[in-house]
């Protein structure tokens, strides 16, 4: 046995016979695929987007989150309320006044728990004007606070029909973000 082992050289391949490989059946995939790029997400918006995407039944392996560095924004919001019931009551009043809102911060460990996010703007004068407009509509507790948040984007590669509908609905809720259809590299 030892002589046979030593006599057989390293050039002898003991793997599968060549006849099992069929080069004519090998199909190359394209280097790029269709994708959505959802950009300019920061602070509460990115937290909400992460929560929504994590709830997708399939497709999480299609999503890549990319950091875009820090950005200074003006967060127009109603500060933290006592509890979820107070937040629901405030939302009801906002809706009666014709004021749309982004969402309620629902992380109990966050100092902004039960705060109601109304807008995230890059321009200070736009934020000030929005606060004045909201106060004119009877929203008394609204404030504009300058925040520095990390900005993110999501790449959704080769989305299914359900993923396409979900991401378009999400992006529609956050008009300050940017959603575009493009191509990205296959991972």
N, C-alpha and C positions, 0 to 999 in steps of 0.2 A: 504494500500500500504506500509506504513511504517513498519507494522508488518511483511508483507511478505519479505520486504528488510532485516530487522533485523533477520528474521528467517532463511533466506537462508545464508549458511555459505560460507567462502572464498574457500572452497574445490570444490564448484560447478563451473564447467567451462561452461561459456555461449558462448564459441567460436564454430567454425564449428563442426558438428557431426563427430565422429571418422570414420564413414563410408566413408568420402570424402578423407581420407588419404590412399594412396596406396603404402605401403613400397616397394612392388615388382617392382614399376615403378621408384623408385629413382635410378639414375645412378651416380656413383662417377666418378669424372674426375681425371686424373693422376695428381700427385703433380708437375711434371715437363713437360716442352714442349721444342720442338726444338727451338733453337735461334742462332742468330749471335751475337758474341761479337766483336765489332770493337774498337780496343784499340790504344793508343798512338797518340791521336789527340790533337793538341795544337795550340794556336794562330790563324793565318789565316785559317788553315785547319778546325778547329772546327767551326769557323764562317761560312765557306762555307758549311760544312756538315749540320749545323743547317738550313741554308737557303734552301738547297736542300730537306731535310727531311720535312720541313714545307710545301713544295710544293706538297707532296704526297697527292693524293685525298682521300685515306683511309689509315689507318694503323698507324696514329700518336699515337693512344692509345696503340700500340704494342711496342713503343719505350721508353726506359728509359735512361736518361743521368746521368752518374755517374762521380763525380769529383775524380781525381786521385792525387790531390796535385800539387805542383809546380815543374817544371822541367826547367833546363837551357838548351837552344838550341842555335844553330847557324843558323840564318836565312839568307840565300843567296837570295838576291833580288836586283831589280833595284828600287832605291828610288822613292818617289812620283813624278809623272809627272804632268805637268800643267793641263791637261784635258783628257777626255776619248779619244779624237782624237789622242793625243800624245801617249797614252798608246796603242791604236790600231796600230799605225805606228810602235812602238817599237816591238810589238808582231809579226807583219809582218816581221820585220828584224830578229827577233829571229828564226822564222820558216824557213826563207830562209837560215839561218846559221845552221839549224838542231838542234836547241836548244829547248827542251820542257820546258814548264812552267806550274806551278800549277794553278795559277789564278791571277786575278787582284783584288786588294782591292777596293770595290765599295761603301764603307760607307763614305758618305760626311763628317760625323762628326768625322771620324777617322784621326789622323795625317798621317797615311799611305795611305790615299785615292789616288788611281791610282798608287800605288806601284805594281810592278809585282813580285810575289813570284816565285822563281825558285827551292828552296829546303829548307827543315828544317832538320838539321842534329844534332846529339848529339855530334859527335866528331869534335873538332876544326880543327884538321889536315885535315880531309876529306873536311870540308868547305873551308879551305884555298886552297886545291888542286883544288876544283871545281871552285873557283873564278879565279885561274890562268888558268885553262882549258877554261873557258868562255872568259876570256880576250884574250886568244890565238885564239878564234873563232871570235874575233872582237866585243865582247860585252864589251864596255868600262865603262859603268856606274855601273857595278855590284859591290855590296859590301856584306860583311859578318858582320852581327851585332849580338852580343851575347844578347840574350833576356831571361828573366825569365817569363814563361807563365804558366798558369794553364793547366794541362793536363786532358783530359776527355776520357771516353769510352762510347759507346752506346751499349745497349742491345736491340736487335730487336727480340721480342718473337713471336713465331708462325708466321713467315713471309709468306705472300702470294707469288705467283710466280712473280708478278710485283715488290714487295718489294725486293725479292731475287735478281732479275736482277739489280735493281737500286742500291742496296747496294754494289753488286760486282763491278759494273761499277765505283761507287764512290771510293771504296777502291783501285781499279786499278790505278786511277788518282793520288793517294797519296801512293807511294811505301814505305814510311817510317812508315806508319801505319800498324797495324796487324789486319787481319780479320780471325776469326775462327768460325767454326760451333761447337756448343756445346748444352748443355741442361741448362735451367734456370728454376727457380721456377715460377709456375703459380701465377699471381697476383690476 
